[in-house]
Amino acid sequence: MKFKTVFTAGFLAVMLLAPAVRAQDQPAAPAAAATSKAGMPMSLRERLAAARQARTAACEKKSAGDPCSFSRGDKNVEGKCVMGPRNQLMCRPQPARMSAKPSPSGAPQP
């Protein structure tokens, strides 16, 4: 009977402490997490609207084809101003360019 009581008490203690231990192991939320004005996490619709606003603001007082840049998370994105779907200039990111590494001899690889 004593074993059963000690085992039950130990089991309950572990079950009650496990969430607290798990919370300590998880990394803290990023400081720049996207939050709405109410302090709640932003919905997908709010994040898309914020991204559209940043891309539109990057082309204020510019013409189509002018270079532009805007922030996406912690990165700065370079692009060109183009006419968007709502007849507004928006910054369109330049596609990532992939280039093949040259061969040691300088000749093209087959």
C-alpha positions in Angstrom: 0.0 0.0 0.0 2.9 2.4 0.8 4.4 1.8 -2.6 1.1 2.6 -4.3 0.8 5.9 -2.4 4.4 6.9 -3.1 4.2 6.0 -6.8 0.9 7.9 -7.2 2.4 11.0 -5.5 5.5 10.8 -7.6 3.5 10.4 -10.8 1.2 13.4 -10.0 4.3 15.5 -9.2 5.9 14.7 -12.5 2.7 15.3 -14.4 2.2 18.7 -12.7 5.8 19.8 -13.3 6.2 18.6 -16.8 4.5 21.6 -18.5 6.6 24.0 -16.6 9.8 22.2 -17.5 8.7 22.0 -21.2 8.0 25.8 -21.2 11.6 26.5 -20.0 13.0 24.4 -22.9 11.1 26.3 -25.6 12.8 29.4 -27.1 11.2 32.7 -26.4 9.0 34.2 -29.1 10.9 36.5 -31.5 10.9 40.1 -30.4 9.7 41.3 -33.8 6.7 39.0 -34.0 3.9 40.4 -36.0 1.2 41.7 -33.7 -1.9 43.7 -34.4 -2.8 46.9 -32.7 -4.7 44.9 -30.0 -1.5 43.0 -29.2 -2.8 39.8 -30.7 -1.0 37.8 -33.4 -1.8 39.1 -36.9 -4.0 37.0 -39.0 -3.0 36.1 -42.6 -5.2 38.8 -44.0 -3.5 41.4 -41.8 0.0 40.2 -42.7 -0.8 40.3 -46.4 -2.3 43.8 -46.1 0.8 45.0 -44.2 3.1 43.5 -46.9 1.0 45.2 -49.7 1.3 48.5 -47.8 5.1 48.1 -47.5 5.4 47.4 -51.2 3.1 50.3 -52.1 4.9 52.7 -49.8 8.3 51.7 -51.4 7.1 53.2 -54.7 5.6 56.5 -53.5 6.8 59.4 -55.5 8.4 57.0 -58.1 7.7 56.0 -61.6 7.3 52.5 -63.1 10.6 50.9 -63.6 12.4 52.8 -60.9 14.4 50.7 -58.4 12.8 50.3 -54.9 13.3 48.3 -51.7 11.2 47.3 -48.8 11.5 45.1 -45.7 10.3 41.6 -45.5 10.8 40.3 -41.9 14.4 41.1 -41.1 15.6 41.2 -44.7 15.7 44.1 -47.2 14.2 43.2 -50.6 15.3 45.0 -53.7 13.0 45.3 -56.7 11.5 47.6 -59.4 8.3 49.6 -59.3 5.5 48.1 -61.4 1.8 48.8 -61.8 -0.1 46.5 -59.4 -3.5 44.9 -59.7 -5.2 47.9 -58.1 -3.6 50.4 -60.5 -1.1 51.4 -57.8 2.7 51.3 -58.2 4.1 48.4 -56.1 7.6 47.2 -55.6 8.1 43.8 -57.3 11.0 41.9 -55.9 13.7 40.9 -58.4 13.9 37.2 -59.0 16.8 35.4 -57.3 19.5 34.9 -59.8 21.3 31.6 -59.8 24.6 31.4 -61.5 26.6 28.3 -62.1 30.1 28.2 -60.5 32.8 28.6 -63.1 35.1 25.6 -63.6 38.6 25.9 -62.3 40.0 26.2 -65.9 37.5 28.9 -66.8 35.9 26.8 -69.5 32.2 26.1 -69.4 31.2 22.9 -67.9 29.3 20.4 -70.1 
